């Protein structure tokens, strides 16, 4: 994970196809994250102007925290290619694919508002 101190506000997404649309067609602020079926897709990009890199976080019940299981670059992705990458990530296991560990307090729900350099 590139950003070791970034905090994300999570928006729940109803389907992989909707998430693919959002990630393929929009550049998001750095503190944006989406939740799809228990996975968190957290913006790990440097800026909205550059590569759109997203960390995929899965909850690890054993350690009661999140682990990064994948990193996906959605830059230049078609909606179909974005959907394929999302579906691939949905099949990764937090016990096998551990790229990094992310503290639970860095994941905020919609009701927990914050202001940071990315959204203010």
ZITA-V364628 format. One record per residue. SS is DSSP state (H for helix, E for strand, L for the rest). OMEGA is omega in whole degrees, 0 to 359 (* if undefined). D_FIRST is the distance of its C-alpha to the first C-alpha in Angstrom with 2 decimals. Layout:
SS:OMEGA:D_FIRST + SS:OMEGA:D_FIRST
//
This chain:
L:183:0.00 + L:185:3.77 + L:185:5.77 + L:182:6.72 + L:180:9.95 + L:176:10.01 + L:182:12.39 + E:170:13.17 + E:188:16.66 + E:173:17.11 + E:179:19.96 + E:180:21.43 + L:187:22.25 + L:185:25.34 + L:177:24.73 + H:180:22.47 + H:177:24.78 + H:177:24.40 + H:178:20.60 + H:178:21.02 + H:183:23.48 + H:183:21.33 + H:180:18.29 + H:188:20.68 + H:185:22.94 + L:171:21.25 + L:187:18.76 + L:175:17.23 + L:187:16.51 + L:182:13.02 + L:181:13.71 + E:173:14.88 + E:179:13.95 + E:175:16.32 + E:178:17.47 + E:177:19.35 + L:177:21.18 + L:176:18.88 + E:176:15.58 + E:173:13.31 + E:187:12.07 + E:180:9.91 + E:179:10.07 + L:182:7.06 + L:175:9.91 + L:180:11.49 + L:178:14.75 + L:183:17.07 + L:185:18.92 + L:179:16.49 + L:181:14.44 + L:182:13.37 + E:182:9.87 + E:174:9.09 + E:177:6.82 + E:184:9.67 + E:177:10.18 + E:179:13.42 + E:178:15.54 + E:184:16.58 + L:182:20.19 + L:182:20.77 + L:180:18.32 + L:178:18.62 + E:180:14.94 + E:173:12.05 + E:176:10.06 + E:182:7.50 + E:180:10.20 + E:171:9.45 + E:183:8.02 + E:174:11.14 + E:181:12.64 + L:178:15.55 + L:176:17.18 + L:179:20.75 + L:167:20.67 + L:178:23.93 + H:180:24.05 + H:180:25.13 + H:176:22.30 + H:178:19.75 + H:178:21.68 + H:179:21.57 + H:178:17.78 + H:180:17.66 + H:176:20.43 + H:181:18.80 + H:180:15.68 + L:182:18.29 + L:180:19.65 + L:181:16.70 + L:178:17.17 + L:179:14.81 + L:183:17.06 + L:186:16.79 + L:183:13.36 + L:179:11.00 + L:182:7.73 + E:177:6.46 + E:183:8.62 + E:181:8.69 + L:180:12.04 + H:183:14.59 + H:175:15.70 + H:180:12.74 + E:181:14.06 + E:176:17.40 + E:182:20.12 + L:184:22.29 + L:180:24.86 + L:184:22.66 + L:176:22.78 + L:172:20.99 + L:177:21.23 + L:181:18.58 + L:181:18.51 + L:186:17.07 + L:183:19.84 + L:*:22.71
//
